[in-house]
C-alpha cells in the first residue's frame, strides 16, 4: 500500500462513516502507518496502525477513528 492509497482509503472512511475529521497527513514507518487528522474543533488526532493487508488497515483506522469520536463525547 502506498501513502497515496492510504490517504484515499482514510478519506473514504471519513466520508462513508460521516466522521468529524479532516485528513492532514500520513507517513509510513517500518511496520506501521502514522496518520494525523483534525477533529471538528481543529485539534490534531494522531493514529498509528500496523501495516498489513488493506482490509486489516481499513478496520484498524475505522476502529481508532470511531474510538476517538466516542472519547471526545465523554470530555
N, C-alpha and C positions, 0 to 999 in steps of 0.2 A: 504494500500500500504506500502511496506517495503522500506527501504533505498536501498536495492539491486535492487528491481523492478523499483524504481525511477531512479536509476543510469542507468539501462538498457534502460529505456524509454528516458532519456536525451541523451544518446549516439546514440540511434536510430534517434532521431530528428535531431541531429547534422549531422549524416551521410546522412540521407534521404534528408534533405534540403540543404546539402552541405554548411553548415555554418562554418565560420572560427574560430571555438572554439575547445578547448580540455577540457575534463572533469577534474576537480580537486577534488571536494568533494560535498557531500550532507548530510544534517543533518535535523532531524525532530525537530520541535518546537510544541508548544501546538496546534495551528490551522494552521500551515504553514510549508513549506519546505524552508530551506535555501540552496541555490545552489551556488557553485563557479566554474567558468570556466575560462580558459585563452583564450585571443584573439590571433590573428596571431602575434601580436607584443610581446606577453608574459605578457601583463598586465592582472590583475585579474578583472573579472566582477562578481559582486555579484547580485544574483536574490533572491527574496522572492516571493513565490507563495502560495496562500491559499490551505489548504488541502481540499480534496473533492473527487469527482468521478474521476477516471483515465482520462476520456476524458476531463474533465474540467482542470485538472492539465496539461495534454498534450497541450491543447490550450493555457493556460497561459504561459507555458515555451516557446512554439514556438513564441508566440507574443512578449515576452520580449527579446528573443534572436534576432529576426528579427529587433526589435526596436534598440537594441544595435548595430547591423550592420549598420543600417541607420544613427544612431547618429555618429558613427565612420567615416562615409563617409563625414560628414559635418565639421569635425575637420580640 
